[in-house]
Amino acid sequence: MAARLTPLAAADEYCLLNLTASGNKGVIMRIVKHIIWLILLTVIQTVFGRLIAVYGTVPNLLAGYSIIIAFCAKDDKEAAYVLFGAALLSGSCVGHLFAADVFFIGIGSAAARVAVEYFRFVSAPVRISAVTALTAAAIAVVECFAAHHTIDAGAILHIVLPFVLYTTAAACVLYPIVMKTMYKKTEKKLIVL
């Protein structure tokens, strides 16, 4: 037997369907855009990694993207969901330590949310560069230690430093593109009579 809806429950269900259909188009569109960005960056990082590699170093595009979104997202839920998706995808890439990527991307995104609040006097690209560099350095040191069981000056100069610089540069390139596609600012025109 099918359950009968009371008039109040039917009205609530209608309002929920109506809200989903028309009221949240912007939210649904932003979710779809995040999914597209995550898939695109994963494909670029994994499939075309050798083409974009500089001295054998491939940037962690997903870490840069999650930090950019942590800076720009208006609410913490959006930043947390993107962080979760980016960390899982980044940790799943071949050659990455899953736990290290998830942990340090999480710490980097949390640091980005804190930097939004406490370092307002510094421009957004500078804050994003600083947090991305620290996050990439932490990821690179842990992955280098796991691969070589030691950290010396040669490993820092030849493995960690290029990874940090390349990931930070990639985040700086991604920032204006992400801002243009994800967070368009509407300009209000003033009509002077």
Summary of the structure (lengths in Angstrom):
residues: 193
radius of gyration: 20.7
end to end distance: 66.7
largest distance: 72.8
contacts: 554
relative contact order: 0.12
helix: 77%
strand: 1%
